[in-house]
């Protein structure tokens, strides 16, 4: 599984390959990855930048 993050006004983005075992400690990313709930981009960015999980 992979995710691509882009801005609406910029066609360049970042593509990341996710390891399901490693996403478990990141609750927001894991919820989005498993389609458990709708996850806003801001929530994902905040979790990545703070390293919380």
Z-matrix of the N, CA and C atoms (Angstrom, degrees):
N
C 1 1.449
C 2 1.518 1 108.15
N 3 1.304 2 116.11 1 143.13
C 4 1.454 3 121.21 2 178.82
C 5 1.524 4 109.17 3 -137.87
N 6 1.322 5 115.48 4 155.18
C 7 1.461 6 120.70 5 174.43
C 8 1.517 7 108.03 6 -123.52
N 9 1.314 8 115.48 7 147.96
C 10 1.460 9 121.70 8 175.18
C 11 1.516 10 107.51 9 -122.08
N 12 1.325 11 115.99 10 127.84
C 13 1.461 12 121.01 11 179.38
C 14 1.516 13 108.76 12 -115.07
N 15 1.334 14 115.62 13 122.98
C 16 1.463 15 121.52 14 178.06
C 17 1.518 16 109.53 15 -138.07
N 18 1.320 17 115.08 16 159.94
C 19 1.458 18 120.78 17 171.55
C 20 1.515 19 107.24 18 -90.56
N 21 1.308 20 116.21 19 153.11
C 22 1.473 21 119.82 20 -178.26
C 23 1.520 22 112.27 21 -61.66
N 24 1.320 23 116.97 22 -35.31
C 25 1.467 24 120.10 23 -175.48
C 26 1.533 25 113.12 24 -96.29
N 27 1.325 26 118.14 25 6.65
C 28 1.459 27 121.56 26 -177.59
C 29 1.533 28 109.04 27 -133.53
N 30 1.330 29 117.73 28 117.83
C 31 1.469 30 119.58 29 -177.57
C 32 1.534 31 113.32 30 -72.42
N 33 1.321 32 118.34 31 -14.66
C 34 1.468 33 121.21 32 178.73
C 35 1.520 34 109.40 33 -81.45
N 36 1.311 35 115.90 34 143.76
C 37 1.448 36 119.07 35 -178.68
C 38 1.510 37 111.32 36 -152.61
N 39 1.309 38 114.77 37 -170.80
C 40 1.453 39 121.82 38 179.64
C 41 1.526 40 107.70 39 -121.39
N 42 1.315 41 117.07 40 130.41
C 43 1.466 42 121.73 41 177.06
C 44 1.517 43 107.96 42 -112.81
N 45 1.318 44 115.59 43 127.43
C 46 1.463 45 121.33 44 -178.00
C 47 1.516 46 110.10 45 -124.98
N 48 1.314 47 115.13 46 138.44
C 49 1.465 48 120.67 47 175.61
C 50 1.522 49 107.00 48 -94.43
N 51 1.330 50 116.32 49 131.04
C 52 1.458 51 121.08 50 -175.96
C 53 1.523 52 111.50 51 -104.05
N 54 1.313 53 115.08 52 138.80
C 55 1.458 54 122.78 53 172.59
C 56 1.526 55 106.55 54 -100.31
N 57 1.331 56 118.70 55 114.21
C 58 1.466 57 120.95 56 -175.47
C 59 1.536 58 114.19 57 -54.78
N 60 1.306 59 117.63 58 -32.61
C 61 1.475 60 120.26 59 179.71
C 62 1.526 61 111.00 60 -68.32
N 63 1.316 62 116.53 61 -34.90
C 64 1.461 63 120.39 62 -177.82
C 65 1.522 64 112.79 63 -82.27
N 66 1.333 65 118.17 64 -19.44
C 67 1.462 66 119.39 65 179.49
C 68 1.522 67 112.36 66 -78.92
N 69 1.311 68 118.50 67 -12.52
C 70 1.466 69 121.33 68 -177.90
C 71 1.524 70 113.19 69 -57.13
N 72 1.332 71 117.58 70 -35.56
C 73 1.468 72 119.16 71 -178.57
C 74 1.530 73 112.88 72 -80.07
N 75 1.319 74 117.55 73 -8.77
C 76 1.460 75 122.55 74 176.20
C 77 1.522 76 107.95 75 -108.17
N 78 1.312 77 116.65 76 93.51
C 79 1.464 78 121.65 77 -169.64
C 80 1.526 79 113.82 78 -62.74
N 81 1.313 80 117.62 79 -38.03
C 82 1.470 81 120.48 80 -179.43
C 83 1.531 82 109.99 81 -69.07
N 84 1.327 83 116.82 82 -48.89
C 85 1.462 84 120.66 83 -179.78
C 86 1.526 85 110.05 84 -62.57
N 87 1.321 86 117.21 85 -42.18
C 88 1.455 87 121.34 86 -179.82
C 89 1.530 88 111.31 87 -63.11
N 90 1.326 89 117.41 88 -41.58
C 91 1.467 90 120.93 89 179.45
C 92 1.527 91 110.80 90 -63.05
N 93 1.317 92 117.13 91 -40.81
C 94 1.462 93 120.58 92 177.62
C 95 1.519 94 111.93 93 -69.75
N 96 1.314 95 115.89 94 -40.58
C 97 1.467 96 122.34 95 -179.91
C 98 1.525 97 110.99 96 -61.49
N 99 1.321 98 116.61 97 -40.20
C 100 1.459 99 121.25 98 -178.71
C 101 1.525 100 113.32 99 -91.87
N 102 1.334 101 116.50 100 6.30
C 103 1.466 102 122.50 101 -179.13
C 104 1.527 103 112.40 102 55.03
N 105 1.323 104 116.14 103 37.81
C 106 1.460 105 120.42 104 177.75
C 107 1.519 106 111.83 105 -78.20
N 108 1.344 107 115.80 106 -28.55
C 109 1.460 108 120.59 107 178.00
C 110 1.520 109 108.91 108 -159.92
N 111 1.316 110 115.19 109 165.94
C 112 1.464 111 121.72 110 176.28
C 113 1.533 112 107.58 111 -74.19
N 114 1.307 113 116.99 112 126.40
C 115 1.464 114 121.27 113 -177.32
C 116 1.525 115 109.14 114 -117.80
N 117 1.319 116 115.95 115 125.12
C 118 1.467 117 121.28 116 178.53
C 119 1.532 118 110.32 117 -75.24
N 120 1.322 119 115.41 118 146.83
C 121 1.469 120 119.96 119 179.22
C 122 1.524 121 111.25 120 -55.91
N 123 1.322 122 116.57 121 -40.70
C 124 1.470 123 120.79 122 -177.85
C 125 1.531 124 110.62 123 -59.01
N 126 1.336 125 117.13 124 -38.79
C 127 1.463 126 120.47 125 178.84
C 128 1.529 127 110.89 126 -62.60
N 129 1.335 128 115.76 127 -42.71
C 130 1.466 129 120.38 128 179.50
C 131 1.526 130 110.15 129 -65.35
N 132 1.329 131 116.98 130 -46.87
C 133 1.461 132 120.17 131 179.67
C 134 1.536 133 110.96 132 -59.55
N 135 1.324 134 116.71 133 -44.21
C 136 1.455 135 120.19 134 179.38
C 137 1.526 136 111.55 135 -60.19
N 138 1.321 137 116.04 136 -42.34
C 139 1.458 138 119.33 137 -179.58
C 140 1.529 139 111.13 138 -67.34
N 141 1.313 140 117.28 139 -39.79
C 142 1.472 141 120.82 140 178.29
C 143 1.534 142 110.30 141 -65.21
N 144 1.320 143 116.54 142 -47.54
C 145 1.461 144 120.36 143 -175.20
C 146 1.529 145 112.90 144 -69.94
N 147 1.316 146 117.94 145 -32.89
C 148 1.460 147 120.23 146 179.66
C 149 1.520 148 112.46 147 -88.24
N 150 1.340 149 116.24 148 -17.80
C 151 1.454 150 120.01 149 -179.65
C 152 1.519 151 112.36 150 69.91
N 153 1.333 152 116.11 151 16.36
C 154 1.465 153 118.72 152 -179.47
C 155 1.513 154 109.81 153 -76.61
N 156 1.271 155 113.31 154 154.35
C 157 1.445 156 117.46 155 177.04
C 158 1.491 157 110.70 156 -179.97
